[in-house]
Amino acid sequence: MTPDPSTQLVPTPTGYDLVLTRTYRAGAEDVWASVTEPERTARWFGPWRGEAAPGRTIEVQLAFEDSAPWSPMRIDACEAPRRLAVSTKDEAGEWLLELLLTEADGTTELRLVQHLTSAEQIGEIGPGWEYYLDMLTAARTDAPRPDFEDYYPAQKAYFEALA
């Protein structure tokens, strides 16, 4: 089964914003805890360690990647429970990410935004974020974890067509 992607690619003055959205029947505080508390992030992305604060760097374990590496991640902004901006560099380049939460009537919309300078790698990046956000949903609902092969390469053409 190939899940339907829910991503938008929005042109910006400096490149593109890759925007993925999920909606949860929960308050923003609860969803915020799912994306910021290390014991909860461990269920869908990986745990983290260090002293978390704006301007500080923590280490995040990419628990569902080959060899589960630890990676440094800088916290650029933290406005609980509405906005978290982080950045990291690796062999694939620099990653600028924001998590934006909006709550209305007991339902929270989570938007993951990756700020991109080009859409060159979108066919690889997009399916990965769809997978991780569906992992978050599975962790929040105690559902079985999705299978990455349902996302990549299955969604690659969809994302390349966005560019």
N, C-alpha and C positions, 0 to 999 in steps of 0.2 A: 504494500500500500504506500503510495507516495502522498504525503500530506500536501495540502494546498498552501503555497507560500502567501504571506500577507504583507509583503515588503513593498515599500515605495523607494524610488531613487529620485531625490530632489536636487536640482541644480542649485549651487550656491556661488557666491563671488569667488571662492577659492577652490571649487571643485564640486563635490556632491555630498549630500547626506543620505546615507542608507538608513531608512526608518522602518523598524519592525514594531508591531503593536500586539499586545495581549491584554485581555480584560479578565479581571478576577472578581468574584463576589466576596469581597473582603475589604476591610478598611485599608487606607494607605499605610498605616503603622505596621499592619501585619505583612503586607506585601514588601514594605521597606525591610522588615526583618529578614524576609526570604532572600533578599539581594545584598544584605550587609552583614549578617551575623555568620561567623565562620562555620558554626555547626550546621547552619541551614544552607549556606552556599555549597558546603561539601556534598550535599545531596544531589545537586544538579550541575555544578560547575567545578568546584573544588574548594578546599579550605584555604584560609589565608592566615598569615601570622604577621605580627609587628604592631606598632603603635599607630592606629589609624587616626588621621587628622588631616585637614587641608594643608598641603605643602609637604606632607610626609610621604615616604615610600614604604609600602608593605610588600610582602612576598605572597603570591597567589600560586597555588598548585593547580595545574591544568590536569585535573584528575582523570578526565576522560580522553586525553590525548595519549599517543604512543609514549611510553616511558614516564608518563605523569610528571613532567618537569615542573620545577618551581620557577616563577618569573617575577621580576620586580614590577610593581605597578604604583605609579604616583597618583595620589589623591589630589586632584586639581581644585575641586569644589565639593562641599558636602553640606547640603541644606535639607536636613531630615525633616519630614519624610517625603520630600518632593523632588530633589535633584541630587544626583551623584555624578561627577565628572572625573574621569580617570584617564591616564595616558600610560603607554608602555611602548618599549622598543624591543624588537626581536629580529631574527634573520629575515622575516617577511616585511619589515619596515616599522614605521611608527603607527600606533593605533591610538586614536583619540575617540573616546566613548563617553556617552552620557546616558544615564537612566533618568527618565522623567516620569513621575507619578502624579496622576490627577484623580481625585476621589469625588464621586457624586452619588448620593443616595445609597451608600454602602457598597458601591462598586468602584473598583480602582482600575484605571487604564494605566498600563506600563508601556512606555515607549523607549525602545533602545535605539539610540542614534549613533552611528559611526560616521565621523567626519572623514571624508576621503578627499585626497588631492586629485585622484583620477578614478575611473571605473575599471581600470585595467584588470584587477583580480576579482571582480565582483562575482564571477561564476564560481569561485571557490569560497569567498567570504560569506556571501549571502546564505547558501545552504547551511553553513556552519552555525550562523546565528539563529536560523529557523530551528535547527536541531536543539541548540542550547535553550532557547526559550520554551520549546516543547518539553525539554527535560525539566525546566522550572515548573511548568504546569503539571507534569507527572509527579514531581516531588511534592507539590502543594496538595494534590488530590490522592496521593498514594496509588497512582496508576502505574502500570508497568512502564519502564523506560522505553523510549522510542529507539529504533534501530537506525544508526547513522546512514546505512546503505539506502534507506528510504529517502534520504535527503540529497546525498551526493553519491554518484553523479546525476541522480534523477532530476534535481532541480537546477542543474547548471545552465541549461538552455533558457529557462525562464529568467534567470538573473542576467545572463548575457543579453537577452532581448531588452531588458530595462535600460541598458546603456545605449 
